[in-house]
Amino acid sequence: MKKTQYEIWFLTGSQTLYGDEALRQVDADSRVVADGFNASGKLPCTVVYRGTVKSSEEIVKRFREANAADQCVGVMLWMHTFSPAKMWIKGLHLLRKPILHLHTQFMKEIPWSEIDMDFMNLNQSAHGDREFGHIMARFKKPRKVVVGHWEDPEVHERVAAWARMCNAWCELNNLRVIRFGDQMNNVAVTDGDRVSAEMTFGFHVDYCPVGELAAAVAKVSESDVDALVNEYETLYEFADDCKANGANRGQVREAARIELGLRETLEKWNGKAFTTNFDDLYGLNQLPGLASQRLMNEGYGFGAEGDWKTAALVRAMKVAAEGLPGGTSFLEDYVYHLKGKGAILQAHMLEVCPSIAKSKPRMEVHPLGIGGKADPARLVFTAQEGPGVAATFVDLGGRFRMIVNEVDCVPPEADLPKLPVARAFWTPRPDLKTSAAAWILAGGTHHTCFSSALTREHMEDFAEIAQIELDIIDSDTNISDFRRELRWNEAFYSK
């Protein structure tokens, strides 16, 4: 994953009423606040203080600059003193970047023995931010509101969650998803309106003939294959038949050749997310399972059977989760465990990202009953235990809906000696019966984007930035309320 130097621009609202001395203090305090966020080490980007704005003209100028700055992924706003909201109107009409409204004040506690009217005039966030909140509500502007002292670690965490999704949103708006082949025949949920998706999320879906990928694979040198297989041997355990001179060593080499050709093709097309389809493998020796696993581990988005929406969301979640403990992967619901609260065995034919692995993955080669190609190599492992989120977004025809289920990965109850695929085993909250019913009522996909690094707050921030419907399935979900929420959302988002 290539590092991008993202910035959050921090602006403070005030007015000239208080005089130059007060404004100098506002400016100095604001710089301290910005420095405090940067010093916390929690944010995935840099907070850049862009000054105290005191008029409509200054606000318009700053917001135009923010719109034009590629490195600016969001704007954080704070009313240190009382900033009359009418002067924000023209600027808010223009601003196209995500907004966080920071409701704080410079001093943490009231200085009881020293407080005077000068202090009261200078520290007016309590009503300055409420004035600003009113105009934002009038505008119906999507934004996140964070309340608390600017030094509070919880405030840093909440701002950081939003900043991560600002990074993800910026990535989506510049993302190209490459489809190798088409969607799996007759499948509805993986298809959709790519024009509407680009209008809503910004990412572009392109098509690359599988023959072009096959030609790139054919040109890969034996020395490059040797080097990559040597790298595999330093990173993974190897089944005996995959080791040097083993019966399936050739298939490991072919998987490496495909990875090198796929990587070169994605770089040529400037794609950071991609899809494959087991029905469309012209010129390839095997399904690119190992290549998909490894490229996902580097930060690429992936969707199987042509699922371009999932590929885009995996990439966005990878960007958002960068630097956090845990992993993010494409997954698919496979088999239910209808015992107790219930659980789901998550897997896919091959393509699960090793970033979620509990222990060192194992290189294995086994037959694949579909696709009509040679036996593919793959990394086999079980996911790390712990909480996570499973997310998807679906095309409802004219609009998009995001569905998020909080889940808990648990150890499988027994070994799976005859299932040589990467897998996760999780209990969805509040339980399998409720979550599955809610997911189905919402029209959710059988593919999911799973992350043990991100939380529901990250996904809530993303949906707010994207201005799409969000339906959360969690420990408090019950079907009667969830069904009503879907109907309310239908009325709100379909207008």
N, C-alpha and C positions, 0 to 999 in steps of 0.2 A: 504494500500500500504506500503510494507516494505521499509524502507529507505536504500538506498545504497550509500556509500561514493564514489562517482565518482570523478575523477581527470582529469583536463586538464594539460598536461605537456607543459611548456613554455621553449623554447630554443632560445638562441640568437646566431646569426652568427657573426663571426669576423675572424681575422687572426693574426698571430704573427708579421706582418710587423710593427705594431704601437708601439711595446714595452710593457714591463710589466706594466708600470704605466697606460697607456691607457687601457689595458685589465682589470686592477683592477677597473678602473672607469666604464667600460662597465658592468662588473659584478655587481657593486654597483647599477648602474642605473637600470639594469634588475631586481634586487631584489625589488627596489622601485616600478617598473611598476607592477610586479606580486602582490605585497602587495596592490597596488592601486585597482586592479581588485577585489581582495578578500574583501577589505574594502567597495567597492561600494554596496555590498549586492544584486547586480543584477544577479549574476551568480548562477546557480543551482548546482554548484559543486565547488571544490577548484582548484585554479590555483597553480601549484607546479613548481617552478623554478628549472630546471634541468641543469643549467649551461650554460656557453658560449662555443660554439664549434668552434674550430680553424683548424680542419683538417678532412680529410675523415675518418680516423680511429675513431676519437671521435664521429663523426656523426653516423657511423655504429654502434658503441657501444650503443649510446643513443637510436637509433631507434630499435635495437634488444631488449633493455630493455623495451621500450614502447610496442612493440608487445607482450611481455611476461607478462606484468603487467595487470591483470584483471581489476584493478581499473582505469587504464588509458583509457579514452574513446575518446581522441583526442589529437592532438599536435598543439600548437600555435607557430609559427615561426616568428622571427623578425631579420632583419639584421641591428643591431645598427651601425656598420661600414661597410666597403666594404668587403663582404665575397665572394671570387671567387666561381662561381657556379659549376665549375667542381668538387670541393671537395664534393658536395652534391650528385653526381650521384650514387655512390654505395649505399648510405643510402636510397635514394629515390627508388631504385630498391627493397629494403627490406620492407619499411614501409607499414603497412597494416591498420593503424589507420587514421581516418579523419583528414584533415589538414585545419588549418586557417592561412592565411598569414596576419599578422598584419603589416600594413604599417604606421609607426608612427615615431616620434623622441622624444628624452627625453625632450628637451626644446620646449616649445610651440611657443615662438617668437624668432626672431633673436636679440641677444644682440648687438645692433648696435655700441655702443661705446666701446665694449670690444672684439668683435669678431676678432680672429687672426687665423693663419694657424693651430695651435694646436687644436682649437675648430673645424675648418673645417675638420681636419683629424678624430676627434673623432665622429662627428655627420654626418655620411654619409648615413643615411637611404635613402635619396632622390635618390641615385643611387645604393646603396647596395641592396635595395629591388627590384629595377628594374632588376639588374643582376640576382637575385634569381627568379624573375618572369619569366625571359626568359627561364631558365632551366625547370621550372614547365610547361611552355607552350610546350617546346620540349617534355617533358614526357607525355603531355596531362593528367596530374594529376588532378582529381577532387579536388577542394578546394574552400574555401570562402576567398575573399579578403576584408578586412576592412581597410578603410583609415581614418585617423584623429588622433588627439592627444589622448594619452592613458588616460587622465583624462576626456575627453569629455563624458557626459552621453549617447550621441547617440552611441558612440563607445562601451560603456559598454552594451547597449541594443542589438546591432548587434552581439557582441561576445556572449552574453547570449542566443540569439535566436539560434545560431549555437550550443552552448554547450548543450542546451535542446535537440536538434535533435541528437547530439552525444550520449546523455543518452538514447534516444529512440532507436538509432541504436544498441547500446550495448545490450539493452533489447531484441530487435528482434533476435539478434544473440544467445541469450540464452533462447529463449521463446519456450515453448511447448503449442500448441493449442490442446485441447481435444475435439474431436467430439463425442457427444452423438447421435448416429444415423448417417444416411448418408445425402447427399444433397436431397433437394426436387426433386422429380422425373422430369426429362426432362428439368430442368432449366440449361441453359448454363453458364450464367455469374457468378453464385456462385460456379461453378466447376472450374477446372483448373489442371495444372500440379504441384503436390505437391513437386516433386523432383526439378523441376526448381525453385520453390519458395524457397526451402531450400538452393539451390545453390546461389540464388540472394540475399536473405534477411537474411538467417541464421536460421529462425524459423522452428521447426519441428512440423508436424501435426500428432497427434496420434488418435487412435480410442478406445473408452471405450464403451462396450456394455451397452445399457440402462438398461438391467437386473441387472448389477452390481450397477448402481446408485439406482435402485429401492430397491435392497437389503440393501444398506446403509440407505435409507430413512426409511425402515421398522424397522431398529434397533434404531432409534432415540427415546429417552425416553420422556415420557410425561412431566417430570419436565423441560427438556431442551426446549420443545415446549412452556411451560408456561413462561419461562424466556424470550424467544425471542418475544412472543406475547406481553409481558409486555414492552419490548423495543420498539416494534412498537407503542404502545400506547403513549409513551413519545415523539415520533418523528413525528407522523402523525395524522391528523384528521381522524376520523372513521365515516363512514356511520352508521346510526342507526342499520341496520341489521347485521353489522359487530361487534358491541359492545358485551360485555358479555351478554349471553342469547339471542342474536339476531339470526335470522333465518339462517344467513350465517356465524356465528361465527366458525362453524366447518370447513368451507372452508379456512378461514384465518389460522386456526390451521394447516390444511393440507399444505398450502403454506409455513408456517414456518417449518414444518417437511421436506418438500422438500428442502428448503434453507439449513437447517442443514446437510442433507444428501449430497447435491450437494457440499457444502463447504468442507466437509470431503473427498469426492471423489477427488475433485480437488487438495487438499493438498496431498493426497496419490499419485496421479499421477504427482505431481509437475507441474500442469498446471496453468498458469496465464491468459489464454484466453480459451474460450470454445464456442461451438455451440450446439443448440438444433434443433429439427425438429418436428413440430406438427403432422407429419405423423408417428412418431416413439416415442411413449410414453408408451411402455410396462411396466406395473407394477406401473405406476404413476397415482395418482388421478386426476391431472390437469396439464396443460402446466406450466412449471416453470417460469411464467412471473414475479411474484414478486421477486423470487430468482434472476433472471437475472438482474432486476432493481437494487436490493440492492448490488449484487456483482460488477456490473459495477460501482456503486457509491463508492466502496472501491478501485477501480483501475483495476479490471479484464476487459479483453477484451471480447466482445460478438458479435456473428453473428447469425442471425436467419436462419432457414431452411438449416443448414449445411454450412453457408457462412464463411469458415475458413479464407479467405483473409481479410474480413472485421473485424473478431474477432481479428486478429493479428494487424491490423492497429489501431483499437480502443485502444488496449493495448499500442501500441507505442505512440499514441497521448496522452493517459492518463499519461504516464511517462513523456513525454515532457512538459505537462501542469502543472505538480505538483507544487503547491504553487502559481500559477497564479489565479487571479480572473476569474470567469466564469466556465463553465463546458464542458464536452465532452461526447458524446453519440452516440450509434448506432441509425440510423433513416432510414426511407424509404419514398420515394415519393408516395403520395396517390392521392390527388385530386387537380386539377388546379383551380385557381380563375382567369378566363379570363376577367379581368376588369382592365383598366388603364395599368400600367406596368406589371400587372400580379403577381400572388403569388402562392405558393404551400402549401397545408396542409400536413405537415410531421407527421407521427405517426408510429405505428406498432400495431400488435394485442395487445401486452401488454408491450413489452420490450424496454422502453425508460428510460434513466438514470435520476434520480432526481437531479443530479448535475446541470442540466440546468433549473431547475424549478424556476419560478418567485416567488411563494409563497409556503406555507406548503402543501405538497402532501396529498391527501385524499385516505384512504383505502376503496376500493369498491370491490364488487363481482358481476359479471354479466355473462350471458351465452356467450359462444364462439361458433360461428357457424361451426367451423371446428375442427378436431382433435378427435371428438367423446369421449371426457372426461367430467368430472364434471366442473361446473362453476368455473373459476379461479379467485383468488384474484389478485388485481393489484393496483398500485399507480396512481392516476389520477391528472394531473396538466397541466398547460400551460407554455411554455418556456419563459424565460426572454427576453425582447426586447433588440436589439442591434446588432452590426455587428458580423460576424463569417465566418468560412470557412466550406464548405462541400467537403470532399475529398474521393477518392476511388482509388484503383489500379486494373487493369484488366490484365488478361492473354491473350496476343495476339497470343500465340503459338510461343514459342522460346524467347519471351521477354515480359517485363511488361511495362505498361503505367500508370502513375498517372495523374488523372484529378482533378483539384481543382476549385471550383466556390466560389467566394466571395458572401456572402448573407447578408441580413439585416432582422433579426427577428422583426416582427411587431405584434401588438395586433390583434387577430381575430376581424373581424368586428361585430360579435355578439356572444352570448353564444352558447355553443354546448351541450344542455341538454340531447340529445339522443346519444351522442358519448362519452362513458365512458372510454376513453383511454388517456394516456399522449400524448401531441402533441406540435409541433412547427409550426408556420405560418411565412413563410419568402418570401421576394421578392428577387429573384436571380438577381445579376448584370450581364449585364446592364439592362435587362428586361427578362421576362419569355420566350418570343418567341425566342430571340437570345440565351439565355443560354440553353434552352431545345434543340434547334437545334444543338448547339455546343456540348453539352453533348452526344447527340445521335450520331452525326457524329464521335465522339471520341470513341464510344463503351462503354460508362459509365454504371455503374450498377444502379439498382433501389434502392439498399441499399447504404447508405452513412455513413461516419464517420463525425459527425458535432462537431465543437468546437467553443465556444465563447471565449475561452482563447488563442487560437493560431491564427496566422495570415499567410498570404501568404508567408512571409519571412521564417517562420518556415518550411513550406512545400517545399519551394524552396531549403532550406538547406538540407532537408531530401532527396529529389530527387537527389541532387548533390552528397551526401554521398553514396546513393544507386546506383548511376550511371544508373538511369532509366529515360525514357522520362517523361517530365512534360508538361502538357497543362493547362494553366491558363485561366479561364473565368472570366472577370472582367468588370469594367465600360467602358473600351476601346475596348472590343471585338466586332468585326463584322465578319459575317460568311465568307465573301470572304477571308479575311486575315487568319482567323482560319483554313479554309480548306487548304489553301496553307501551313500553318505551319504544319498541320498534314502530308501533302505529303513530306515536307522537313524532318520532323522527321522520317518518314517511311524510307527514303533513308539513313539518318544518323545512326539510331539505328538498322537497319536490316543488316548492313554489318558485 
